[in-house]
Amino acid sequence: MKITTIKLQAETKARINKLREYKRESYDEILKKMLGILNVAKVNSEQAKSILMHIDENRSRLNIKKEKPKNGKEI
């Protein structure tokens, strides 16, 4: 597998990070997911919208997990 480097503006990187569904998801995985969504959108915009909503739901769960205290006790 050949690896390459691309330059991104900080704003672009932040926007890509908004599609991250789990903490260790790589940029390669995120970009492949974005390209897949674009391909779906060409054929079925409602299905693409559904995929994006699913990503938002997964991100919400991720954010909830991040907000829990490490000791498990509520403040």
C-alpha positions in Angstrom: 0.0 0.0 0.0 1.4 3.4 -1.0 0.8 6.2 1.5 0.7 9.9 0.5 0.4 13.3 2.2 -2.0 16.0 1.4 -2.2 19.6 2.7 -5.5 20.8 4.1 -6.5 24.1 5.5 -7.4 24.0 9.2 -11.0 24.7 8.4 -11.2 21.8 5.9 -9.7 19.5 8.5 -12.2 20.6 11.1 -15.1 19.9 8.6 -13.7 16.5 7.8 -13.5 15.8 11.6 -17.2 16.4 11.8 -17.8 13.3 9.8 -15.7 11.1 12.2 -18.0 8.4 13.7 -15.5 7.0 16.2 -12.4 8.3 17.9 -9.7 6.4 15.9 -11.4 6.7 12.5 -8.6 7.6 10.0 -8.8 10.4 7.5 -8.6 7.8 4.8 -11.7 6.1 6.1 -13.5 9.4 6.4 -12.7 10.5 2.9 -13.7 7.1 1.5 -17.0 7.5 3.4 -17.5 11.0 2.0 -16.9 9.8 -1.6 -19.3 6.9 -1.0 -22.0 9.4 0.2 -21.4 11.5 -2.9 -21.9 8.5 -5.2 -25.1 7.6 -3.4 -26.3 11.2 -3.6 -26.0 11.1 -7.4 -28.6 8.3 -7.5 -30.7 8.8 -4.4 -30.5 12.0 -2.4 -32.8 10.7 0.3 -30.6 7.7 0.9 -27.6 10.0 1.2 -29.4 12.2 3.6 -30.3 9.0 5.7 -26.6 8.1 5.8 -25.6 11.5 7.0 -28.3 11.4 9.7 -26.9 8.0 10.8 -23.4 9.6 11.1 -24.8 12.4 13.2 -26.4 9.8 15.5 -23.1 8.0 15.9 -21.3 11.3 16.6 -23.9 12.1 19.2 -23.2 8.9 21.0 -19.4 9.6 20.7 -19.8 13.0 22.3 -21.9 11.6 25.1 -19.1 9.1 25.9 -16.5 11.8 25.8 -18.5 13.9 28.4 -18.7 11.2 31.0 -16.2 11.6 33.9 -13.4 9.0 33.8 -14.3 7.7 37.3 -17.8 7.0 36.2 -19.4 9.2 38.9 -21.6 12.1 38.0 -20.6 15.6 39.1 
